[in-house]
Amino acid sequence: MSKRHPTPDESREWCMSRLQRWIDVAGPEGLVTKIESNMLAGPCDAVKALPATTPAGQAKLFPLLDCTHPDQCACRYEATMD
């Protein structure tokens, strides 16, 4: 049986739940750092254009709507501790 990868919508839901957990802890101004995709296709140009860190309340969900390969997106955020 082959591995089932999440759909882009499922990935966005997962991203939203992780961001919400960080917002619950640090508030919407708590910073998150983007971790770009390490999949074969690599990060799309839209992700490369995002700032390295951003407030969690303003972070865009991955895969981005204009991602060129949303089925292969492995981009994510990690909490930035001061």
C-alpha positions as CSV (number, residue, x, y, z in Angstrom):
1,M,0.0,0.0,0.0
2,S,1.5,3.4,-1.0
3,K,1.8,6.2,1.4
4,R,-1.0,8.7,1.3
5,H,0.1,12.3,1.3
6,P,-2.1,15.1,2.7
7,T,-4.1,17.2,0.3
8,P,-3.2,20.9,0.1
9,D,-6.4,21.7,2.2
10,E,-5.4,19.1,4.8
11,S,-1.9,20.7,5.0
12,R,-3.4,24.2,5.4
13,E,-5.5,22.9,8.3
14,W,-2.5,21.3,10.0
15,C,-0.5,24.6,9.5
16,M,-3.4,26.6,11.0
17,S,-3.6,24.3,14.0
18,R,0.1,24.6,14.7
19,L,0.0,28.4,14.4
20,Q,-3.0,28.5,16.7
21,R,-1.2,26.6,19.3
22,W,1.7,29.1,19.2
23,I,-0.8,32.0,19.3
24,D,-2.4,30.5,22.4
25,V,1.0,30.4,24.1
26,A,2.7,33.6,22.8
27,G,-0.1,35.7,21.5
28,P,-0.6,36.8,17.9
29,E,2.7,38.8,18.0
30,G,4.8,35.8,18.9
31,L,7.3,35.2,16.1
32,V,7.5,32.1,13.9
33,T,10.3,31.2,11.5
34,K,9.5,29.7,8.1
35,I,11.2,26.4,7.3
36,E,11.3,26.0,3.5
37,S,10.4,22.8,1.8
38,N,13.2,20.2,1.5
39,M,11.2,18.1,-1.0
40,L,12.6,17.4,-4.5
41,A,10.7,20.4,-6.0
42,G,12.1,22.7,-3.2
43,P,10.3,25.8,-2.0
44,C,8.2,27.8,-4.5
45,D,9.1,31.4,-5.4
46,A,6.1,32.6,-3.3
47,V,7.6,31.0,-0.2
48,K,11.1,32.3,-1.0
49,A,9.6,35.8,-1.1
50,L,8.2,35.6,2.4
51,P,10.2,37.1,5.3
52,A,12.2,34.7,7.4
53,T,10.2,35.5,10.5
54,T,6.7,36.9,11.0
55,P,4.2,37.3,13.8
56,A,2.2,34.1,14.1
57,G,-1.1,36.1,13.7
58,Q,0.0,37.3,10.3
59,A,1.6,34.1,9.0
60,K,0.2,32.7,5.7
61,L,-0.9,29.1,5.6
62,F,1.2,26.5,3.7
63,P,0.9,25.6,1.0
64,L,0.4,29.1,-0.2
65,L,-2.6,29.6,-2.6
66,D,-0.1,30.5,-5.4
67,C,2.3,27.6,-4.7
68,T,3.4,26.0,-7.9
69,H,3.5,22.5,-6.4
70,P,1.1,22.4,-3.4
71,D,1.0,18.6,-3.4
72,Q,4.7,18.5,-2.6
73,C,4.9,21.3,-0.2
74,A,6.7,20.5,3.1
75,C,7.1,24.2,4.2
76,R,6.2,24.8,7.8
77,Y,6.8,27.3,10.7
78,E,8.7,26.8,13.9
79,A,8.2,29.0,17.0
80,T,10.9,31.6,17.5
81,M,12.0,31.9,21.1
82,D,13.6,35.1,22.3
